[in-house]
Amino acid sequence: MYLNEIYVNIILVIFMKKIISIILTLTVLILSISFYAQAEEPVVISIQDEKVYAGDEFTVNVFVSDNSQISGAVVDINYDNEKLEFVSAKEGAILDVKGNISIRNVNKDKSYVRFTYMSASESVYAEGILFSVTFKALEKASGVTNLEITIPNAADLVDSNLDKIAYSVENAEIIIL
């Protein structure tokens, strides 16, 4: 009898070690999946909605979510040139890292403003204003018009390793009163 009890205890110890091992493995797996899912959150590039009066100038800010790791970007803001006129643009406060920045109205007939940024040394990690664009609502304009964010090519939003960054956009409605 005594020997049977020892065997039973040994089997229980082995069984408990296997259970603990399985629980630890599952815990590590769940934490890994959770961490991976967080790492794959897309960068959000967004513009806020605005209400303006015909004839007024107004500025829209193009925001980027935090921890974007952007080292290179080409971002277009498309607008309706029958309702809006491009006035100016400037880089945002989060671009305090050294890099080449260009913001320009590429072609008034095509109605888009192109923001280009490239840094060989550092990435943008902060949440905030990537760039700002000032428009004028035309005198005879009224109703709703959209500002649409586009990334011309998937390779136009990259990190310091030149790997593509997953992103989503939130466009804006401009209501002209």
Secondary structure, 3 states (H helix, E strand, C coil): CHHHHHHHHHHHHHHHHHHHHHHHHHHHHHHHHHHHHHHCCCEEEEECCEEECCCCEEEEEEEECCCCCECEEEEEEECCCCCEEEEEEEECCCCCCCCEEEEEEEECCCCEEEEEEECCCCCECCCEEEEEEEEEECCCCCEEEEEEEECCCHHHEECCCCCECCEEEECEEEEEC
